[in-house]
Amino acid sequence: MSIAIENFVKAIYNNNSHNARNTKPGNIAKKLGISSAAATDMAKKLAAKDLLHYEKYQELQLTEKGKKMAMNIVRKHRLWEAFLFKMFDMSLHDIHKEAELLEHQTSDLLAEKISAYLGHPKFDPHGDPIPNADGKITTVDTSVALSQAIETKTYIISRLTSDDKEFFEFCAQHKLKYGNEVTVTKQFKKNKMTELSVNKNTILLNEDFSTLIYVNEINQ
């Protein structure tokens, strides 16, 4: 399959994995930087290849064949992120960019070698689960977005769900890293902002950021 097809299928999977991001062709087009017309044409072509279900004005849904392809690409992408982070201590933004290139050139054999070398990790450095060789995610996700977290409770950051450079720079600057503790001190529901305490420092996040950071409550 072409890189364009692999990226299209992966984009549907990634958007479908986050409830706030729908999978209509227009949204997939924005994610991939293509026109809505091009996304619709691609959706029709992939529907003919039994990779997805296409219905006008409806969200795109992957078939079992499409899901298998998507999970294979996602596995390679996240393994490369884990490898690059471990070996070169690259930033979360940079490992994502490089993995976007490497995922398409990686055989199943090499992916398994990388996984074995890393000790078969369950998560990448962003906190996203890594599918196993059968394309299955074996971990259970109990996380919630910071925007939905409960005031006064302390959480562990479990995922950073973005590919934006400024977002990762902000997170690094304020110690918002996978595995770090944060306490939600106030939810400003009317103004859609979340106040956090991180290492005794107070941080105020707007909804654009608080919906991208997922957490698990400590001792839940």
Secondary structure, 3 states (H helix, E strand, C coil): CCHHHHHHHHHHHHHHCCCCCCCCHHHHHHHHCCCHHHHHHHHHHHHHCCCEECCCCCCCEECHHHHHHHHHHHHHHHHHHHHHHHHHCCCHHHHHHHHHHHHHHCCHHHHHHHHHHCCCCCECCCCCECCCCCCCCCCCCCCEEHHHCCCCCEEEEEEECCCCHHHHHHHHHCCCCCCCEEEEEEEECCCCEEEEEECCEEEEEEHHHHCCEEEEECCC
